[in-house]
Amino acid sequence: MPFGPASLLGVERFAQESEAPLELIPGDDDAKKEQIITAVYKQVLGNAYVMESERQLVAESQFKLGEISVREFVRSIAKSELYKARFFDACPRYRYIELAFRHLLGRAPVDFQEMRNHAERLDAKGYDADIDSFLDSDDYQNTFGEWTVPYQRGWKTESCGTMQEFTWSFQLLRGNSSSSLKGDLAGISSKLGGAAYQNRPMAVVPPSSVESQGFSFRPSKNLADAATRLGVGASDQGKTFRVEVTAYSANNVRRVSRYTRGNRVYYVPFDKLSEQFKRIHREGGKIASITPVS
């Protein structure tokens, strides 16, 4: 059963989809097949928009003619240059692995060893073999079979599941309108990060609001340890300034979305201000405020 009201946890869309998964049944008409094709694109590509020129027309035709199953159609999309360019070539390895778990198995990895197995398979056998390992696994077959469109399931409590996997799922699924990369503040960075390497659960927090810093909140990368640097390198005037900067592309994913912006905070000694200003403007940032640190 779901853990708490889905609307309060940012997964209401996934709740609706998992309650009524799409399955192709013998005798289904072309309209149902079109619905399944749309659902496969949405699931495998992480809710990303697909242009007409990007559609996999040969695979779609084979599916409509009954030459391949839903699982084989999923395989063709996951092995396509469209998927590979968006999620394999453009992302660090472990971010790709996180996303492959979400897109193909509908859940988060169980632990870091499961992620490392895929990393080692990529080195030894290549990309196609890694995709096959997801779709040919007992987990996929037992959950979705040959004719059901994969859906997000890891955010639900399940017997024999771990608290770690359960909490990791929320890191990969939050938000109804954003895709796996575009509109996601993490960009191409790993969502699980150090928690994966340490095999530890992560906090499940509600969506962002005026009162709380929810799942979409991302603190400045260099703010956490800034206090330890106060005064370091200051000139004989002994002053350090806090410089707030806006309009940076979030996590350097300008090529993914030029509308996504993030803030940064710098603590700069007085005699380094001019040099820092030039660097900020050269990188496309805009200075929002400069205040002395007492």
N, C-alpha and C positions, 0 to 999 in steps of 0.2 A: 504494500500500500504506500501512497505518497507520504513523504515526511513533511507534515505541515501543509498549509494552504499554498498551492503552487503559485498563485498570484503574488504572494508575499515573498517568494523565493526566486522570482524571475524565471520560472520554468513553465508557465501556464501553457504555452504553445506546445511544448513537448508532452505535457500531461494529456492534452487533447489527442495528439497524434498516436501516443502509445495505447490509448484506450480503444482506438479503432484503427489498427494497422491496415495498410492496403495490401491486398492479396489478389493475385490473378487466379481466377477460377475458370475451368473449361467452359467455353460458351460465352465468355465476356465479350462485349462488343468493342468496337474501335474507340469509342468515347472513354471506356474504362481503361483501355490500354494507353491512351493519351494521358489520362490522369496519373497512371502509374509512371509513365516516362517523366512527367513533370516532377513527381514526388522523388524519383531516383536522382534527378539532377539536383533538386533542393537538398536532399540528404547528403549525397556524396560530395557535392561542392560546397557544403556548409552554408547554405542559404544565399550563395552568391548569385548575382544576376548573370544569365547566359545569353549572349547575343545570338541571333539567328546564324551568323557565320561561324559560331563556335559549336553549334550542335553537332553531335555525332550521328550523322544521317544514316550511315551504313548500319550501325548498330541498332538505331531506332527501327529501320526497315526490317532487319532480321528479327527483332523482337515482335513487331506487329504481325509478321508472317508466321510466327510460332517456331522459328528456327533456333532461337535461344531463349533461355528462361530469364526470370527477373535477376537471379544471381549472376548469370553470365552477362546480362546487360550492365549490372553494377560493376562487374569486372572490366568491361570494355571502357566504361567512363573513368574508372580509377587508373587504368593504364594509359589513358589518352594523354596526348601532349598538353591538352587543356588543364587537366588535373596536375600533371607533373610540373608544368611551368608555374602554376599558382602556389602549390604547396610543397613541392620537393625542391625544385631549383631555387626558389626564392626564400626558403626558410632554413634555419639551422636544423641539423639532423634530428635532434630530440623534439623540436617543435613539430616537424613533419610527422614524427611517430605519434605524438599526442593527438594530432589532427586525424591521422589514419585510424586510430582507435575510435575517435568520436564519429568519423564519417562512415566507417565500414562495420564496426561492431556496436556502435551506439553506446559506448561506455568509456570510462577512463581506464588506463592501465591498472592492473592489480598492484604492481610494485615495480621498483626500478629494474629488477632482473628481467621482467617481461619486456620492458623497453630495450634493455641491453641486448636481449635475444634478437630483436629486430635490427638493431644497429649492426650486430655481427653478421646477420644474414645479408644485409645490404653490402657489406664488405666482401663477403664470400660469394654471393650468388647474384647480386644486383637488384635493381628496382622491381622488375616484373615478378621475380621470385618472392620478394617481400609482400607485394600485393596479393599474390596467390596464397601466401601463408595466412593472411587474414581471412580470405574468402573460403579457403578449404579447411579451415579449422573446425573442430567439433563445436566450439562456441558459436560460430556463425550458423552451422548446419542445424544445431539443436534449437537455436533461437528463431532464426528466420527461414530456414529451409531453402527450397528452390524457388518459391513463388511469392514470398512476402518481401515487401520493400523494407530495408533496415530502418529502424527508428531509434530515438534516444531513449535508453532504458536505465542507464547506470545511476540516475539520480533517485530512483526508487529503492526502497529497502527490499533486499532479496535474501532468501535463506542462503547461508554459506558465503555471503559476501563479507567484505571487510569494511570497517569504518574508514580506513585509509582510502580505498577505492571510492567509497560513497562520497567523501568530502572532496576528493579530487574531481569527481564528476561535475560538481558545481563550478569549479574553476574553468571548465571547458565548455559549459553549456549556457551560461547566463545571458539573458537578453533575448528579446523576441525579434527585433528588427535587424540587428547587426549580423554580418556574415562572419565566417571564420577568421577573416583578416580585415576586411574593410569595415570601419566603424568599431573595431575592437581596439581598445587602448593599449593592449599588449602588443599589437602589431605582429611582427614575426618573432618576437621573443617568446621563450617558453613560459607557459602559464604555471607549470608546476615547479620549475626552477629547483632551488635547493631542497625543497620538500621531497622531490623525487629521489635525489641522491641519498638523502638521509632516511628515506622510507618513513615519513611521518605524516599524520593527517594535517589538514589545513582547516582554518576556521570557516564556517558557513555563515555568511553575513547577509542581511537583507539588502534589497536594492538601494541605490543612493537616494537620499532625500535631503531636504533642508536641514533636518535634525541630525542626520547620520552620514558617515562616510561609508557608503555601501560598496557592492562588488565592483562598481565601475570606477571607484576612486583609485588613483595612482599617485602616490607622493612623489615629489621631486627626487630624481635619482641620486643627486648629490646632497640632499638636505639632511639625511639621517646622521651623517658623520660630520656635518659642517661645524657643529659646535666644538669639535675637537681641534678645529683648525683656526679658531678665532685668534687673531693676533699673530699667527704664525707668518713670518716674513714681513711684518709691518715695518715701515720706515721709522726714522728717528722721531717722526711726529706721533708714532704709536697708535695710529688709527687704522681700523679696518672697516670696510663698507659692505653692506648687504645690497646686492644688485639683483633685482627680480627681472627676468627676461621672459617675453612671450613670443609666440609665432614660430617657435621651432616645430618642425614636423615630428610627430610622436614616434619615438624609437626609430627614427630614420626610415620611415616607410612612406616617404613623399611619393614614390612611384606607385604606391597602392592607393593612397587617397590624399590629395593635396588640401583637403578640408580639415583633416585631423591635426590638431595642434596641441602642444604640451608646454608647460612652464618649467623653467629651471631657476635655481637660486644659486648665486655665487657669493662667496665671501672673499673680498679682494683688498689687499693692502693699498694704502693711498698711492704709493709710488708705482703701482701696477695697474691703476685704473685705466689710464689711457691705452695701454696695451690690450687690456681686456675689452674695452669698448670697441676697438678696431676688430678684434676677433669675433665679437658678437655680431657686429654689422656684416662682416664678411660671410658669416654662416647663415645670414638671413634672419637673425633674431631682432627683436625690438625691446628696448629697455623700458620697463614699466615703472620702476622706482629705484632710487638710490638712497639708502639711509645709513647713517653711521651706527656702528655697533659700540655700545658703551662698555 
